[in-house]
Amino acid sequence: MSTNSTQPALGGVAVDQGSVTNERVILLCPYEQRHRVVRNQFITIEDRFTPGLLFLGRIVGGPFFPQENGSGEIRAEVEIQGELVNGMPQGTNNRPAPGSVAQELPAEDVCRMLGLRGDMVLGTLSGRDDLELGLQSTSKDVLPRNIGIFGTVGAGKSNSVQVLVEEASLRGWAVIMLDLEAEYTAMDQPTTQEHLVPRLQRFGLQPRGVADFHVYHPLSCPSDRPDSKAFTLRLADFDSSVTAELLQTTLGERNALLDCIDYYQQKYYTSVRTSDLDRENELLDCSPQAKLPFTVQSLRTRAQERSPRNSESLDYIGLTNKLLLLVHSGAFDQPNVRGLDIKEMLQPGRVNVIDVSAANDLVKNLVTADLLRKAFAYKCVNPDVPPALLVIEEAHSFMSRERVQTMQATLQMLRNVARRGRKRWLSLAFVSQQPGHLPAEIFELCNTRIVHTLRSMHNLDSLMATTGDVTRELWAKCPLLGTGEAIVSTPQYHRSVVAMIRPAASSRRFVR
């Protein structure tokens, strides 16, 4: 490990006085070293009485000046990050003794020790423009283990999503974004926020749009983009239990739905012999000529025909009304319209935005389910296609803690995609301003987390309970983070850090 050995020591640890904590010590520094006492500076502290015991610290407070005349010693507050063993940080149950000598660490050593280097550059350590941090696009332990991006309105969450998408695309990942507010539909254009240009230049960037960019929308929910491509949802493409849950059917309606679906599937698969692979290929055939066992219209007709047999356990009348909602949406089983074309979307470096800003919640959730199922199926059938990142905006509206008990089939599908997708380089990014409404299992599926400002304890508690490598002191900073700042926790980093996320180079709508 290199140190600035040509310089005098930065200072020494003071004797504990007043209220002390396990994680912090006071550093006494000569006044002439004031220019070196900089907040967010990483330092090493060699214990005075234990040979070989080396602590890693970070200056978090100061400099403080006990005397008026600019002489004597100045003080700084240091947060102990852990012990350094063979040059790498580890946890500690100890503190440096008074008189232990401190020395600052070069930026390159800090990046190596904390594992911050990655080809996907996210930004810098907060307060340290010389310390870039990124994620490794080729490591299966990072993106394929899924990402959670959380933060309140205006905290910088959408910018972080955009930066992640830009970087993934540049590294050859195919990206599909579910855009609930149509804010990402202009990412093929450069940012128009001129005040961001100097910050972009620090990263060697200029305003630029995403090169390979496409927008899609459900047929009944037009997009503001004139070149957006329409697609239809096909009810036969959904797992029947997921359909029942997303329609919020009663037990009687669910039984009736399964009875009607079974009727058509028995007829179809008796006449057409298919293997599991054939069924996967049928699911992925997005052409208007694709053969389907049923449509929403035929399913509703069957439910109407069975309505005279209505009972408490088989509610065909209630089912007919639920299916009528899908018919009236205009998003389902439209003739001469292609389905969701996953093959077209999963091309190297391509960014695809599915604009559902004009859709109701039911259609948004069904589009989400359709995307998850088809993307996973396509990766299973075609393992050599590029790595893929699926961004699910406002994930709590698709899978909420309050509804999780009635959505077990949908949760199982999500669990299956998130866990098995890792082996196939399929990554999910869950984005939410209300993480407190997400089921606990969603957090367990997200090994990398980017947490912007959250002020509600309801939201913070959910993250604190499931993110073990973030200290209490770091969580205490979360409500005080500035716009663009975020706590980043990932298996790649040896410790969680506070980052300043770089600005996006591409355009986003509705920015202030």
C-alpha positions in Angstrom: 0.0 0.0 0.0 1.4 3.4 -1.0 1.2 6.4 1.4 2.4 9.9 1.2 5.5 9.0 3.2 7.4 12.1 2.0 5.0 14.3 3.9 5.0 14.6 7.7 2.3 12.8 9.6 -1.2 14.3 9.3 -1.7 14.2 13.0 -2.3 12.0 16.0 -5.3 10.5 17.9 -6.5 12.6 20.9 -7.3 11.3 24.3 -11.1 10.5 24.6 -13.0 13.3 26.3 -16.7 13.9 27.0 -19.1 11.7 25.0 -17.3 9.2 22.8 -18.6 6.5 20.4 -17.2 3.2 19.2 -17.0 4.4 15.6 -15.3 7.8 16.0 -12.1 9.4 17.3 -10.7 13.0 17.4 -7.6 13.7 15.4 -5.2 16.5 16.5 -3.3 18.1 13.6 -0.6 20.9 13.5 -2.1 24.1 12.2 0.3 24.2 9.3 -1.3 20.9 8.0 -4.7 22.6 7.8 -4.8 22.2 3.9 -4.6 18.4 4.3 -7.4 18.2 6.8 -10.3 17.8 4.3 -13.6 16.2 5.0 -14.2 12.8 3.2 -10.4 12.3 3.1 -9.5 8.6 3.8 -6.7 8.1 6.2 -4.7 5.2 7.9 -4.1 5.2 11.6 -1.2 3.1 12.9 -2.0 2.0 16.5 0.5 3.3 18.9 0.8 0.3 21.2 0.0 -2.7 18.9 2.5 -3.3 16.1 0.9 -4.1 12.8 -2.6 -2.9 13.8 -3.7 -0.4 11.1 -7.1 1.2 11.0 -8.9 2.8 8.0 -10.6 6.0 8.8 -12.5 8.8 7.1 -12.5 12.5 8.1 -16.2 13.3 8.6 -16.0 16.5 10.7 -13.8 19.6 10.9 -11.4 21.2 10.8 -12.2 22.8 14.1 -10.1 25.6 15.6 -9.9 25.7 19.4 -7.7 28.9 19.3 -8.4 32.2 17.7 -4.9 33.2 16.7 -4.4 30.5 14.1 -1.8 28.6 16.1 -1.6 25.4 17.9 -3.5 22.3 17.0 -6.7 21.9 15.0 -9.1 19.1 15.4 -11.0 16.7 13.0 -13.5 14.0 13.7 -12.7 10.7 12.1 -15.1 7.8 11.5 -13.3 4.4 11.9 -14.1 2.3 8.8 -12.4 -0.9 10.0 -9.0 -2.5 10.2 -6.7 -3.1 7.3 -5.5 -6.7 6.9 -3.2 -7.4 4.0 -4.2 -4.0 2.6 -7.9 -4.7 2.6 -10.6 -3.4 5.0 -12.3 -5.7 7.5 -14.6 -5.0 10.4 -13.2 -4.1 13.8 -14.2 -4.3 17.5 -11.4 -2.0 18.4 -10.3 1.7 18.3 -6.9 3.3 17.9 -5.2 4.3 21.0 -4.3 8.0 21.9 -1.2 9.1 20.2 -1.6 6.8 17.2 -0.3 8.4 14.0 -2.5 9.2 11.0 -1.6 9.6 7.4 -3.8 10.3 4.3 -4.3 7.6 1.6 -3.8 8.3 -2.1 -7.0 8.1 -4.2 -5.8 5.0 -6.1 -5.3 3.1 -2.8 -8.8 4.0 -1.6 -10.4 2.8 -4.9 -8.5 -0.5 -4.7 -9.3 -1.1 -1.1 -13.0 -0.4 -1.4 -13.4 -2.1 -4.8 -14.8 1.0 -6.5 -13.4 0.5 -9.9 -15.8 -0.5 -12.7 -16.2 0.2 -16.4 -19.8 1.5 -15.7 -18.9 4.8 -14.1 -21.7 6.0 -11.8 -20.1 9.1 -10.3 -17.7 9.9 -7.5 -17.5 9.4 -3.8 -19.4 12.2 -2.1 -17.1 15.1 -1.4 -14.2 13.5 -3.4 -14.2 14.4 -7.1 -10.9 12.6 -7.5 -12.5 9.2 -6.5 -14.6 7.8 -9.3 -16.8 4.7 -8.6 -18.4 2.3 -11.0 -19.9 -1.1 -11.4 -18.3 -4.0 -13.3 -20.5 -4.9 -16.3 -18.9 -8.3 -16.8 -19.2 -9.6 -13.2 -22.1 -12.0 -12.5 -22.0 -10.8 -8.9 -23.2 -7.3 -9.8 -25.9 -6.5 -12.3 -27.3 -10.1 -12.7 -27.9 -10.2 -9.0 -30.4 -7.4 -9.5 -30.6 -3.8 -8.4 -32.8 -1.6 -6.3 -33.0 2.2 -6.8 -34.9 4.0 -4.1 -35.5 7.6 -3.2 -38.2 10.2 -2.6 -39.4 12.6 -5.3 -36.7 15.0 -6.4 -33.8 13.1 -4.8 -32.1 12.1 -8.0 -33.6 8.6 -8.4 -34.6 9.1 -12.1 -31.2 10.4 -13.0 -29.6 7.3 -11.4 -31.8 5.1 -13.5 -30.8 7.0 -16.6 -27.1 6.8 -15.8 -27.3 3.1 -15.2 -29.1 2.6 -18.5 -26.6 4.8 -20.4 -23.6 2.8 -19.0 -25.2 -0.6 -19.5 -26.0 0.2 -23.1 -22.4 1.4 -23.8 -21.2 -1.9 -22.4 -23.3 -4.0 -24.8 -26.3 -4.7 -22.6 -29.8 -4.7 -24.0 -32.1 -2.5 -21.8 -35.9 -2.5 -21.6 -37.5 0.2 -19.4 -41.1 0.3 -18.3 -41.8 4.0 -18.3 -44.8 5.0 -16.3 -44.6 8.7 -16.8 -43.1 9.0 -20.3 -40.0 10.7 -18.8 -37.4 8.5 -20.6 -38.9 8.7 -24.1 -36.4 11.4 -25.3 -33.2 9.6 -24.3 -32.1 9.5 -27.9 -31.5 13.3 -27.5 -28.7 15.0 -25.6 -29.4 16.7 -22.4 -30.4 20.4 -22.7 -29.4 21.3 -19.1 -26.3 23.4 -19.9 -25.4 23.8 -16.2 -24.6 20.1 -16.2 -22.0 20.3 -19.0 -19.0 21.1 -16.8 -19.9 18.1 -14.5 -20.2 15.8 -17.5 -16.8 17.0 -18.8 -15.2 15.8 -15.5 -16.1 12.3 -16.6 -14.9 12.9 -20.2 -18.5 13.1 -21.4 -20.5 15.5 -23.5 -24.3 15.8 -23.9 -25.3 12.9 -26.1 -28.3 10.8 -26.7 -28.5 7.0 -26.8 -27.6 5.8 -30.3 -29.8 2.7 -30.6 -33.1 3.8 -29.1 -36.7 2.5 -29.6 -40.1 3.3 -28.0 -43.1 1.0 -27.8 -46.6 1.4 -26.4 -49.7 -0.8 -25.9 -52.1 -0.2 -28.8 -54.8 1.4 -26.8 -52.4 3.8 -25.0 -50.7 6.0 -27.6 -47.3 7.6 -26.9 -46.3 11.2 -27.6 -43.5 9.8 -29.8 -44.7 9.6 -33.4 -42.3 6.8 -34.1 -43.4 4.7 -31.2 -44.4 1.1 -32.2 -47.7 -0.3 -31.0 -48.1 -3.8 -29.7 -51.0 -5.9 -28.4 -51.2 -8.0 -25.3 -52.4 -11.5 -25.8 -54.3 -13.1 -22.9 -53.2 -16.6 -23.9 -49.6 -15.6 -23.2 -50.1 -15.2 -19.5 -50.0 -17.8 -16.8 -53.6 -18.3 -15.9 -53.0 -17.9 -12.1 -51.1 -14.6 -12.7 -54.0 -13.4 -14.9 -56.4 -14.2 -12.1 -54.3 -12.3 -9.5 -53.8 -9.2 -11.6 -57.5 -9.1 -12.4 -58.1 -9.3 -8.6 -60.7 -12.0 -9.1 -62.7 -13.5 -6.3 -62.4 -17.3 -5.6 -65.5 -17.9 -7.7 -64.3 -15.8 -10.6 -60.9 -17.4 -10.4 -62.5 -20.9 -10.6 -64.6 -19.8 -13.6 -61.5 -18.3 -15.3 -59.5 -21.5 -14.9 -62.5 -23.6 -16.2 -62.8 -21.4 -19.3 -59.1 -21.5 -20.0 -58.9 -25.2 -19.5 -61.8 -25.7 -22.0 -59.9 -23.9 -24.8 -56.5 -25.4 -23.9 -57.9 -29.0 -24.0 -59.3 -28.3 -27.5 -56.1 -26.7 -28.7 -53.5 -29.0 -27.3 -55.5 -32.1 -28.3 -55.3 -31.0 -32.0 -51.8 -29.6 -31.8 -49.1 -31.8 -30.2 -46.4 -29.5 -28.6 -43.3 -30.0 -26.5 -42.2 -27.5 -23.8 -39.8 -26.0 -26.3 -42.7 -25.6 -28.8 -44.7 -23.8 -26.2 -41.9 -21.5 -25.4 -41.5 -20.7 -29.1 -45.3 -20.1 -29.4 -45.1 -17.7 -26.5 -42.3 -15.8 -28.3 -44.0 -15.7 -31.7 -45.2 -12.1 -31.8 -46.6 -12.2 -35.4 -50.3 -11.4 -35.9 -50.5 -14.9 -37.5 -49.4 -16.7 -34.3 -51.8 -19.5 -33.3 -53.4 -19.0 -29.9 -55.7 -21.3 -27.9 -58.0 -18.4 -27.0 -58.4 -14.6 -27.0 -60.0 -12.3 -24.5 -63.0 -12.1 -26.7 -63.4 -15.9 -27.0 -62.8 -16.3 -23.3 -65.6 -13.8 -22.5 -67.9 -15.6 -24.9 -67.3 -18.9 -23.1 -68.0 -17.2 -19.7 -71.3 -15.8 -21.0 -72.3 -19.2 -22.4 -71.6 -20.7 -19.0 -73.4 -18.0 -17.0 -76.6 -20.1 -16.5 -74.5 -22.4 -14.4 -73.3 -19.6 -12.2 -72.8 -20.5 -8.5 -70.9 -19.3 -5.5 -67.9 -21.5 -6.4 -68.1 -20.7 -10.2 -68.9 -17.1 -10.8 -69.1 -16.8 -14.6 -71.1 -13.6 -14.4 -68.4 -11.8 -12.3 -65.7 -13.2 -14.6 -67.6 -11.8 -17.7 -67.5 -8.3 -16.1 -63.8 -8.6 -15.3 -63.0 -9.7 -18.9 -65.1 -6.8 -20.2 -62.6 -4.5 -18.6 -59.9 -6.0 -20.7 -62.0 -5.9 -23.9 -62.8 -2.2 -23.3 -59.1 -1.4 -22.6 -58.4 -2.1 -26.3 -55.0 -3.5 -25.4 -55.7 -7.2 -25.8 -55.8 -9.5 -28.8 -56.1 -6.9 -31.5 -56.0 -8.5 -35.0 -53.2 -7.6 -37.3 -51.0 -6.1 -34.5 -47.8 -7.7 -33.3 -47.2 -8.8 -29.8 -44.3 -7.7 -27.6 -41.2 -8.5 -29.8 -38.5 -9.5 -27.3 -36.2 -10.7 -30.1 -36.2 -7.2 -31.6 -35.5 -5.6 -28.2 -32.7 -7.8 -26.9 -30.0 -6.5 -29.3 -26.5 -5.5 -28.0 -26.5 -1.9 -26.8 -30.2 -1.2 -27.6 -32.3 0.8 -25.2 -36.1 0.1 -25.4 -38.7 2.2 -23.6 -42.2 0.8 -23.1 -44.4 3.9 -22.7 -47.4 3.0 -20.5 -48.0 6.6 -19.3 -51.5 6.6 -20.8 -52.5 3.1 -19.5 -54.5 2.3 -16.4 -52.9 0.3 -13.5 -54.3 -3.0 -14.7 -52.8 -2.6 -18.2 -49.5 -1.4 -16.7 -49.3 -4.5 -14.5 -50.2 -6.9 -17.3 -47.5 -5.3 -19.5 -45.0 -5.8 -16.7 -46.0 -9.5 -16.3 -45.8 -10.0 -20.1 -42.4 -8.5 -20.3 -41.0 -10.5 -17.4 -42.3 -13.8 -18.7 -41.2 -13.4 -22.3 -37.8 -11.9 -21.5 -37.0 -14.9 -19.3 -38.3 -17.4 -21.8 -36.3 -15.8 -24.6 -33.1 -15.9 -22.6 -33.8 -19.6 -21.8 -34.3 -20.5 -25.4 -31.5 -18.3 -26.7 -28.7 -18.3 -24.0 -26.1 -16.6 -26.3 -28.0 -13.3 -26.7 -26.5 -10.2 -25.0 -27.0 -9.6 -21.3 -30.3 -7.8 -20.6 -31.4 -5.3 -18.0 -35.2 -4.8 -17.3 -36.0 -1.6 -15.4 -39.3 -1.7 -13.5 -40.4 1.8 -12.5 -42.5 2.2 -9.4 -42.2 -1.5 -8.6 -44.5 -1.1 -5.5 -47.5 -0.6 -7.9 -46.8 -4.0 -9.5 -46.0 -6.0 -6.4 -47.0 -4.4 -3.0 -46.6 -5.7 0.5 -50.3 -5.1 1.1 -51.3 -7.4 -1.8 -48.6 -10.0 -1.6 -50.7 -12.7 0.1 -53.2 -12.6 -2.8 -50.4 -12.5 -5.4 -48.4 -15.6 -4.7 -48.3 -16.8 -8.3 -47.1 -13.4 -9.5 -44.5 -13.3 -6.8 -43.3 -16.8 -7.7 -42.9 -15.7 -11.3 -40.9 -12.6 -10.2 -38.8 -14.8 -7.9 -38.2 -17.3 -10.6 -37.0 -14.6 -13.1 -34.9 -12.8 -10.5 -33.1 -15.9 -9.2 -32.8 -18.0 -12.4 -32.2 -15.0 -14.6 -28.7 -14.5 -13.0 -27.3 -17.6 -14.7 -28.6 -16.2 -18.0 -27.4 -12.6 -17.6 -30.9 -11.3 -17.1 -31.0 -8.5 -14.5 -33.9 -6.7 -12.9 -33.8 -3.1 -11.6 -36.6 -2.3 -9.2 -37.2 1.4 -8.9 -39.5 2.8 -6.1 -40.1 6.0 -4.1 -42.1 3.9 -1.6 -39.8 0.9 -0.7 -41.8 0.5 2.5 -44.7 -0.8 0.3 -42.5 -3.5 -1.3 -42.6 -7.1 -0.1 -39.5 -8.0 2.0 -38.6 -10.6 -0.6 -38.0 -8.0 -3.2 -35.1 -6.6 -1.1 -33.6 -10.0 -0.8 -33.5 -10.3 -4.6 -31.6 -6.9 -4.9 -28.0 -7.3 -4.0 -27.0 -3.9 -5.3 -28.9 -0.9 -3.9 -28.7 2.8 -4.7 -30.6 4.6 -2.0 -31.3 8.4 -2.3 -32.9 10.6 0.2 -35.7 8.9 2.2 -37.3 10.7 5.1 -40.1 8.4 6.1 -39.1 5.8 8.7 -41.6 3.4 7.2 -39.5 3.4 4.0 -36.1 3.5 5.8 -37.0 0.7 8.2 -37.6 -1.7 5.3 -34.2 -1.0 3.8 -32.3 -1.0 7.2 -33.7 -4.4 8.0 -32.5 -6.0 4.8 -29.2 -4.2 4.1 -26.7 -5.6 6.5 -23.5 -3.8 5.4 -24.7 -0.3 5.9 -23.8 1.2 9.4 -26.3 3.0 11.6 -24.4 6.2 11.2 -24.6 5.9 7.4 -28.4 5.3 7.6 -28.6 8.4 9.8 -27.3 10.4 6.8 -30.0 9.1 4.4 -32.6 11.8 5.2 -29.9 14.5 4.9 -28.5 13.5 1.5 -28.4 16.2 -1.1 -29.9 15.8 -4.6 -27.9 13.3 -6.5 -26.3 11.8 -3.4 -26.9 8.1 -2.7 -25.8 5.3 -0.4 -24.5 2.6 -2.6 -24.4 -1.0 -1.3 -23.2 -3.8 -3.6 -21.3 -7.1 -3.4 -18.5 -5.4 -5.5 -17.7 -2.8 -2.8 -16.0 -3.9 0.3 -17.9 -1.2 2.3 -21.0 0.8 1.5 -20.3 4.3 0.4 -22.0 7.6 -0.2 -21.8 8.6 -3.8 -22.5 11.6 -5.9 -24.1 10.2 -9.0 -23.0 11.8 -12.2 -25.5 13.7 -14.4 -27.1 11.8 -17.3 -25.7 12.8 -20.7 -29.1 12.1 -22.5 -32.3 14.0 -22.2 -35.1 13.3 -19.8 -38.5 14.9 -19.9 -40.1 16.8 -17.0 -36.8 17.8 -15.4 -36.8 21.1 -13.5 
